[in-house]
């Protein structure tokens, strides 16, 4: 919904839990009866890259951080969301490398506390 501004019927979008999935496509072909606009503005148009790094990090930090047992546990050790790392990468495939960097290196505040070698490789790569 964040990416497209629409709520689709079950089966329209690809399975977001599939690690080999291609993510949410930019152009979704379906009938008008297969979705509901979540915004009241009928003139709203979809824009690529309308969600920025700060939005992605905020979603990751509040919904995904702490879901991997033994890797990144929040202070209370409580699971707060059913959204997984793979699902978030599939929703925002253009941010996949950045999301993987968050998963391997960052804590909930964005500090690089884990796997500094991975972070250095990320900084050197063309992402």
HULIN-V400351 format. One record per residue. SS is DSSP state (@ for helix, = for strand, . for the rest). PSI is psi as a letter, one per 20 degrees, with the letter a starting at -180 (* if undefined). D_CENTER is the distance of its C-alpha to the mean C-alpha in whole Angstrom. Layout:
((SS | PSI | D_CENTER) (SS | PSI | D_CENTER))
//
This chain:
((. | h | 12) (. | g | 10) (. | g | 10) (. | h | 13) (. | j | 15) (= | q | 16) (= | o | 16) (= | q | 17) (. | q | 20) (. | p | 19) (. | i | 19) (. | g | 19) (. | q | 15) (. | r | 15) (. | o | 14) (. | i | 10) (. | i | 12) (. | o | 13) (. | h | 13) (. | j | 15) (. | q | 13) (. | i | 13) (. | a | 10) (. | o | 10) (. | q | 14) (. | h | 15) (. | o | 18) (. | o | 18) (. | o | 22) (. | r | 23) (. | q | 26) (@ | h | 26) (@ | i | 26) (@ | j | 23) (= | r | 21) (= | p | 21) (= | p | 20) (. | i | 19) (. | q | 20) (. | i | 24) (. | o | 25) (. | i | 26) (. | i | 26) (. | p | 22) (. | q | 21) (. | p | 17) (. | p | 17) (. | q | 15) (. | k | 13) (. | i | 13) (. | p | 10) (. | r | 11) (@ | g | 10) (@ | h | 12) (@ | g | 9) (@ | g | 6) (@ | g | 9) (@ | g | 10) (@ | g | 7) (@ | g | 7) (@ | h | 11) (@ | h | 11) (@ | h | 9) (@ | h | 9) (. | p | 11) (. | j | 15) (. | h | 14) (. | o | 15) (. | p | 19) (. | i | 21) (. | g | 18) (. | n | 17) (. | p | 19) (. | r | 19) (. | h | 22) (. | i | 23) (. | k | 21) (. | p | 20) (. | p | 17) (. | i | 16) (. | q | 13) (. | i | 13) (. | p | 9) (. | r | 9) (@ | g | 7) (@ | g | 8) (@ | g | 7) (@ | h | 3) (@ | h | 5) (@ | h | 7) (@ | h | 5) (. | m | 5) (@ | h | 8) (@ | i | 9) (@ | j | 7) (@ | g | 8) (@ | h | 11) (@ | g | 10) (@ | h | 7) (@ | h | 10) (@ | g | 13) (@ | g | 11) (@ | g | 11) (@ | h | 15) (@ | h | 16) (= | q | 15) (. | a | 16) (. | i | 15) (. | i | 17) (. | j | 16) (. | q | 19) (= | n | 19) (. | h | 21) (. | q | 20) (. | m | 21) (@ | h | 22) (@ | g | 23) (@ | g | 20) (@ | g | 19) (@ | h | 22) (@ | g | 21) (@ | g | 18) (@ | h | 20) (@ | h | 23) (. | r | 21) (. | n | 20) (. | * | 16))
//
